[in-house]
Amino acid sequence: MPTKGQLEDTLSKSFIKFEKEYLGRGPEEVKTFIYEDLILIRLKGILTPAEQHLASTLDGKMLVKQVRLQLIEKSRSLLEQIITEHTGCQVISLHTDISTTTGERVFIFVLDRELQF
């Protein structure tokens, strides 16, 4: 079993790969935090220049959020597979949001059990 820091690093790298392969562009920075049965993944710098421009209006902000949410919903099984593959845990729920102001996205995964290190 890897250490907590090693697992956090591995998950961060896996999410960079996912963003590049599935969404076509990787984040500028990713940080993963594991706490008991929760995994929080924070991605910075994920908006494309076109999304940044579109997000300059309220309607544009909502459109960016809706499109990104749909993309994540379509890839939910892939995201859960990444978590299960590296932790051995099943994902009970996934929560996510994106800030069109800061260009950050957060994922929170709730696992079926607490991770022990």
N, C-alpha and C positions, 0 to 999 in steps of 0.2 A: 504494500500500500504506500503510495507517495505521501509526502508530508503535505500539510495544508497549503503551504506556499507553492509547492510544486504543482499541486492540483489546480490552484487558482491560476497559475501561469499557463498551464496546459489548456484550461478552459478559455482563457483570454485569447490564446493563439488560435484555438478552434473557432472562436467567434469572429476573429479577423478573417480567417479562411472562408467561413460561411458568408460573411458580408461581401468579400471580393468575388467569390464564385457565384453566389445566388443573386446578389443585388448589383454586382458589377463595379463596386467601389468599396474599398476598405476604409475603416475609421482611422482618424489620426492617432487615437489612443484608446486603449481598453484596460479596464481595471476590474478584477473579479474579487468578490468578498464572500466568504463562506461563513455562515453563522448557524450552528445547530442544523436544522432541517431546511435552511434557506440558502439560496445562491443568488447574489445580486451581481449583475454584470452591467457596468456603466461604460458606454461607448461615446467618445467625444469626436466631433468633427465628421459627422456622418452625412450631412446634407450636401447634395450636389450644388454647383453654382446656380443651376436652373431652379432648384427647390428653394435656395436662399432668396433668389429674386422673386419667385412666386409667393414666398412667405412674407413679403412686404405689405400685403393686405390681409384683412381678416378672412375674407373668403379664400384667399390663397393659403393661409395658414391651415384652415380646416381641410382644404383639398390635400395638402401635403400629408397631414395627419391621417386622413382617410385612406389614401393610397398606400402609405407605409403600413398602416394597420392591416389592410387587405393582403399585402405581400407577406407579412408575418403570419397571418392566419393560414395562408396557403402553404407556408413552410413550417408550420408548427411541429409536425411530426419529425422533421429534420432536426429542429432545435432540441426537442425532447430526446431524440436519439443521441445527440452529442452529449447531453447531460447524463443519460443512462450509461452510455458507453464508458465514460470516464469515472463515474461515481458508483455504478452498480445499483443505483436507486431508481425507482420509478418517479416520474413527475406527476404530482397530484394536481397542480395548477400552475399556470403561467400568467403573469401580469406584465404589461409593458406600456410605456408611454414615450413620446418623443417631444422634445422642446424645439419648436421652430424658431425660438429666439436665440438659444445657445447652441443649437445643433447637436444636442446630446440625446441619447436614447438610454433608457434603463430597462432591463429585464429582471424580473424576480421570479425565480423558480421555487416552488414549494415541493419538497421531496417526501417520499413515503416514510422516511426515517431520518434520524439525526446522523450526520456524518461524524465518525470517530477518528481521531488522529492520535 
